[in-house]
Each structure stands twice: as structure tokens, then as C-alpha cells.
Amino acid sequence: MMMMNSNGPAADITLSHILQENTYPTANANGNDASTSGLHHRGGQQLQSTHDESFTLSNNSKRQDEHLKIIPFYILPCFSFGYGDSGRSNVKTACALIFVPLFLLFFFLLDDLGRSLSKNIKIRSNINYLSGSTKYGSLSQVQNLVFQRETLNVWPQIHRQVLVRQPEITLQIRGVDVEAMMKCPRGVLFLFHGCGRYAASFYYSPQGRRIISTANEAGLITVAVEKNEELACWDSQNDFDVVKSIATKFLKSRVKSCVNEQGEYYYPPIFGFGASSGGTFVGELASQMSTMRESFEPFVFDAVNIQIMAPTPGRRWDIPTVFTLMDGDERTKLAAEQSIPTLQTSSQKGSAFQILMTSGRKKITNLHFAYAFQDDNQMNPELSNAIYRDLVGYGILDDTGALTGNPRNRKEDIDIIWQKYLNDRLEEGSNSGTNDVTPFGVSKKLMQRLKKEELEDAHSIWLIEELNMAWDEHEITAEHFDEVITFFMDNAVKESLVPRESLVPSS
């Protein structure tokens, strides 16, 4: 017989008189049960000792007696739960502890699988919902402008944070919201803010949120890049090579899901956006990309949007560019009108250069803030009217809602107003026992992504930026940004094919 035990391989056990009788002895000299079940229960060691005289252990020895047979015999561990009612109760308890959690886990997994399948079926069966405002289509209004903060490291000493949002669709299908990410984006939009602004403010300032939302609807990944010193201006000496390196790494390591019909990987179109100092920086990048394209690959813009900034004198580039200028900024308008024709005539590729002009100074109505933050439950028409009345009361607006002067010169009064409404909401939250106060236009999920200094900035920028935009002289603006998206797509290289190995993340 072969006996399996936990300490080693099976041993050959020879039976003499037992096999001749073809039966197992039922009891030994001491009266102990030696039947098969009795031997099984006592285990291998007792089996060996009980039948020491009857069994002979041999290890791969040659058997002389042709009448002897080898019988496989397996002994398993024995668990005892007790006897009688106590034993039955213990068995039930053990079964409950083992099988009930497994049963619940199975249904949780089944529920998740069902939700995922249901969402995919709804999206596929309602693909006609994906229609938009531009001729290239839109991916519906986004509900939560949340980004991922990533630190990119390029050996040996380059470290820089980027704030990334993947394009997301939020569909309302039969009254149910269905959210989904695009596997392959329609493009990648790199964002560069101006002096005194955080990169994160693209995601929480009123104009920045509209730009991000429009880009999201167009199916673009948005990548807001931090400066070497966030509240300073872009510095070519400290920022240029860093941005070039981290943007290249981002594309090679994060954007690798686009495959054409031939099974080849390709990069989606790449666009650049810069406001003020960021606009000058984008122009510098475009100029270098035009003369040293191979050293920038794959980080090469298909088209760019430069806001509230004219081209730097002496800079030339072949990348299609749309300039967004404010009608009240006479100096920048004049500089752009003089330099843009030079860009056009010097372009070897005949690239498109276009100017979009804002509509001029705007009035602030009593419902302006209710409209600007209609997705924020903290804002309502009554509160918007109260803010409007305070702006009129401090002389920042006249009785018609027109600004009485440049709001940048009224910082102290504007600070009093935004701090008043922050304190009112904090007090209301304290009295109600809730801690749900967020800056206007900032969701709780987004607030969790912000640094302390960015959160403090968000509490004031909702008012400051809207007043600067209404003054229409020098401020980031979402006006005409849908036309910017159309310009991007019109000038995009549809499939920037690249070798498969170049999409492998770099170390």
C-alpha cells in the first residue's frame, strides 16, 4: 500500500497475511478499532505503529513474492467539530463563516459586471447622442471637471507637475446619467497660463472651466503645465527644456491607445494654448518646433491658440495659429496687426494665421453669476442679485451694470465683496452643522485635488476674473473658443503615424 503523508513522498507498504485473507483486521490486541475507517481517523503514524508486525516498509525494493500486491491508500487530515448537537452547531457556524461571505462577494461582483455591461449597451445603442455645436461634433456637457495631478520625472534632474484630464462623456439616457472615457482622444491640448496664475486655475476659474469644458466636449485630453515658479511668468531659461522633455515623456508614456485600421499606433493631433505670458511661451515653442522638428518629436503642435499676446518680434514659425485678442487692448491689437502678416509671408508651408477679436466691454447683469455658475447649487438668482447690488454699491458698476473703471485698480473693494460671501457661506455651514462650503464653481471632488494655495485662489478668482473679462482688456477668455476648436481640427494632421516601439514608455 502507498501511504501519503505531509512530511514527504509516499512510501511502499507491504502486507503479508492481510492480503492473503483479502480483508483488513478489525481490531488489534488492545481492542482498538483497526478497520479502514478507524485507521483513517487515527492517521498515518498510528496506522504504522498499530500494524508494525504486519507491515514492512520498503523503499523501491524488488518484491520477490509474486502473490504480494501494492494497494494505494490515502490518508487525509481529520477535523473534529465535536459530537451531538454541539458538533452540528459548530458545523453550521463554520459553514456560515466560509460560505456567506463568498455568497455576498459573488453577488457584488455580479452587480458590478451587470452595471458595466448595462452602461456599455446604453452607450452603444444611443450613439446618436454624440452630437455637438461644432461641425466636428461634441461629447456632451461634462459635469465634473476633475483632473489628475501627475509628476513627470526625466533623468537626471527634471521634475514637473502636469494636471491632466482625459476626455469624458456624460450622457443622459432615459433619465439616467452615463459617464464614459474615450479610449483614443481626438487630440491633446497643452495649456500654459499667464503670470500670477496657477495651472490648476484652468479647472476652477470661470473662463478656464469653459475652455476645459469645450475641449472636453471636443474629445481632447487637456494637460495644464506648471511653471518653474507658479505665480511668476514663463521663463525660457528655466522652463523651455523642461517642458520639452516632460511633454515628450507624457506623450510616449500616457498617450498610446490610438490604433488605425491597419493596426498601427499613432499619436492624436497635438495643440497648444497660451494666455499672456503663456502665449509668448507657446510662440517660442512653435518657433523652435518649426526649425528643429526632429528634436521635438513627437511633441510638435498641429495648431496653436495664443491669447491676449502678439507674436514676439523676430520670431517665425510654420505652425497654424489663431490669435485671440481683446478689443479693448489697443497696444496688443496694433502689435499683432503689424507682425502677423510677416508670419504669413515667411511661412514656407503657407500655414494659416487668423485673428479672433472679442466683442468689447460687457455689462454685468443681476443674473450674471447665476448663469456663470449654474452648475453650482450654492449659487442662485437671489445670491447673484445680491452680489450685483454690492458691486453697484461700491461703485465698481454703475446703475446700468457697466464697469466704472479697470477692476484691477479696485482690488481692495473687490476683496471685501468676495470675502463677505465666503464668510456668509462659512457661517451658514457652521450653523447647519455641515462642512460643504466650496469655492463657486468647484465641486467637492475637484476641491480634494487642489493645494491649499490653489484653494485660496479659487475663493476669489470667481469674481476677479469675471470682472476683468467684462473690462475686456487683458484676461483669459472663453469667448470664441468653439471657433478655436474648429480651427484646431481644420489644421490637424489626422493620423500622426509613428513606429510601434516609439510608444513604449521611456524609463
Secondary structure, DSSP 8 states (H G I E B T S, - for coil): -EEEETTEEEEEEEESHHHHHTS--SB-TT--B-SHHHHHHH-HHHHHHHTTTTEEEESS-----TT----EE---------SHHHHHHHHHHHHHHHHHHHHHHHHHHHHHHHHHHHHHHHHHHTGGG---SSTT------S----EEEEEEETTTEEEEEEEE--EEEEEETTEEEEEE-SS-SEEEEEE--TT--GGGGTTSHHHHHHHHHHHHTTEEEEEE--SSTTS---HHHHHHHHHHHHHHHHHHH----B-TTS-BEE--EEEEEETHHHHHHHHHHHHHHHSHHHHTT---SEEEEES----TT----S-EEEEE-TT-HHHHHHHHHHHHHHHHH-TT---EEEEE--------TTHHHHHTTT-TT--HHHHHHHHHHHHHTTSB-TTS-BSS-GGGGHHHHHHHHHHHHHHHHHHHHHHT------TT--HHHHTTS-HHHHHHHHHHHHHHHHHHHHTSS----TTHHHHHHHHHHT--S-EE--GGGGS---
